[in-house]
């Protein structure tokens, strides 16, 4: 059985917790945004609201030891989560009249 996206995100956060605060936002995005997006997709598919998805990501970051004094990192996670949650689906991105 494959690992859930939420579990994989926690593992990634744990692996990077010590270095995340010192990284520039673009590097944090390169390292974690895809994992955050996968977790958000999983949470949304399971019926979680956007607010609950953000809360879960904050809880994961706290569990990984990131949240203590890293509001910039936490804000990145919340922004990525909200952006992904409300991103149009692939079907909505297609030009009108195209299957």
C-alpha positions in Angstrom: 0.0 0.0 0.0 1.4 3.4 -0.9 2.0 6.1 1.7 -0.6 8.9 1.9 0.4 12.3 0.6 -0.2 13.8 4.1 2.2 11.3 5.6 4.8 12.0 2.9 4.5 15.7 3.5 5.1 15.2 7.3 8.2 13.1 6.4 9.5 15.8 4.1 8.8 18.5 6.8 10.7 16.4 9.4 13.6 16.0 7.1 13.9 19.7 6.3 12.7 21.2 9.6 16.1 22.5 10.8 17.0 24.2 7.5 13.7 25.6 6.3 13.8 28.8 8.3 17.1 29.8 6.7 16.1 29.1 3.1 14.7 31.7 0.8 11.0 31.4 -0.1 11.8 30.1 -3.6 13.9 27.3 -2.3 11.2 26.3 0.3 8.8 26.2 -2.6 11.1 24.1 -4.7 11.5 21.6 -1.9 8.0 21.4 -0.4 5.3 23.0 -2.6 4.6 19.8 -4.7 4.2 17.8 -1.5 1.9 20.4 0.0 -0.2 20.4 -3.1 -0.4 16.6 -3.1 -1.5 16.6 0.5 -4.1 19.3 -0.2 -5.5 17.3 -3.1 -5.8 14.3 -0.8 -7.5 16.4 1.9 -9.9 18.0 -0.5 -10.8 14.7 -2.1 -11.6 13.4 1.4 -14.1 16.3 1.9 -12.0 18.5 4.1 -12.7 22.3 3.8 -9.9 24.7 2.9 -9.8 26.0 6.4 -9.4 22.5 7.8 -6.7 21.7 5.2 -4.7 24.8 6.3 -5.2 23.7 10.0 -4.0 20.2 9.2 -0.9 21.6 7.5 -0.2 23.9 10.4 -0.5 20.9 12.8 1.9 18.9 10.6 4.4 21.7 10.7 4.1 21.9 14.5 4.6 18.2 14.8 7.7 18.5 12.6 9.0 21.3 14.9 8.7 24.0 12.2 5.9 26.2 13.7 7.5 27.3 16.9 8.9 30.6 15.6 8.6 30.4 11.8 5.7 32.5 10.7 7.1 33.1 7.3 7.3 29.3 6.6 3.8 28.8 8.1 2.5 31.6 5.8 4.0 29.9 2.8 2.3 26.6 3.7 -1.1 28.4 4.2 -0.7 30.3 0.9 0.2 27.2 -1.1 -2.6 25.3 0.5 -5.3 27.9 -0.3 -4.0 28.4 -3.8 -4.1 24.7 -4.5 -7.4 24.1 -2.9 -9.1 26.7 -5.1 -7.1 26.1 -8.2 -9.2 25.2 -11.2 -9.3 21.6 -12.1 -7.8 20.4 -15.4 -11.3 20.3 -16.9 -11.9 23.9 -16.0 -8.6 25.0 -17.5 -9.4 23.6 -21.0 -10.6 26.2 -23.6 -14.3 26.3 -24.2 -15.4 23.9 -26.9 -12.5 21.5 -26.4 -13.0 18.1 -24.8 
